[in-house]
Structure formats: C-alpha cells, structure tokens
Amino acid sequence: MSATFAAAARRLSGIIPRALGWLPRDFWDATPAELAAIFAADETSEAEPLTRRELNVLLERERNG
C-alpha cells in the first residue's frame, strides 16, 4: 500500500462514515466498487435511493451471512 493511498484512505475513513451515517467498520468493510456505486450519479434510474434503515438491514443481513 502506497503512502498516498494510505493517506487518502485515512481521510476517507473519517469523511464517509459521517456522510453516510456509517460506523468506521462499515467503511473499512466496503469495497472500492461499493463506495463508487454509492457516489455515482445514475441519472437514468427512477428508483428512489435506499433509506438509512434499508441500508442498515442490508448491512446486517450481509454481516450475518
């Protein structure tokens, strides 16, 4: 892991949990692809974004297999 990547990861680990209402472990458990999908603008989709409750249910389901 490069020093540049490590510095960016440390900064993001503080920003993203606050922005998404996550615990730090949620950030560290997320893959780069998952983070990119969360922040990607999907202007073609008419679906409503997940609520925090829906996201928590999915996170809990994933943790418990």
C-alpha positions in Angstrom: 0.0 0.0 0.0 1.5 3.3 -1.0 1.8 6.3 1.3 -0.6 8.3 -1.0 -3.2 5.6 -0.9 -2.9 5.2 2.9 -3.3 8.9 3.4 -6.4 9.1 1.2 -7.9 6.0 2.9 -7.4 7.7 6.4 -9.1 10.9 5.2 -12.0 9.0 3.6 -12.4 6.8 6.7 -13.3 9.9 8.6 -15.5 11.6 5.9 -17.5 8.7 4.5 -18.9 7.4 7.8 -20.1 10.8 8.7 -21.6 11.5 5.3 -23.4 8.1 5.2 -24.1 7.6 8.9 -21.8 4.6 8.9 -19.6 3.3 11.7 -15.9 3.3 10.7 -16.0 -0.5 10.4 -18.7 -0.1 7.7 -16.3 2.0 5.7 -13.5 -0.5 6.1 -15.8 -3.4 5.2 -16.9 -1.7 2.0 -15.2 -2.4 -1.3 -14.0 0.4 -3.6 -16.6 -0.7 -6.1 -19.4 -0.4 -3.4 -18.2 3.1 -2.5 -18.1 4.2 -6.1 -21.6 2.8 -6.7 -22.9 4.8 -3.7 -21.5 8.1 -5.0 -22.0 7.5 -8.7 -24.8 9.6 -10.2 -27.3 7.4 -12.0 -29.4 9.8 -13.9 -31.2 7.1 -15.9 -32.6 5.4 -12.8 -36.0 6.3 -11.5 -35.6 4.3 -8.3 -35.5 6.0 -5.0 -32.2 5.8 -3.1 -32.0 3.5 -0.2 -33.1 4.9 3.2 -30.7 4.5 6.1 -33.0 1.9 7.5 -32.9 -0.2 4.3 -29.2 0.1 4.1 -28.8 -1.0 7.8 -31.0 -4.0 7.1 -28.8 -5.0 4.1 -25.6 -4.4 6.1 -26.9 -6.6 9.0 -28.0 -9.3 6.6 -24.6 -9.3 5.0 -22.8 -9.5 8.3 -24.9 -12.5 9.4 -24.5 -14.4 6.1 
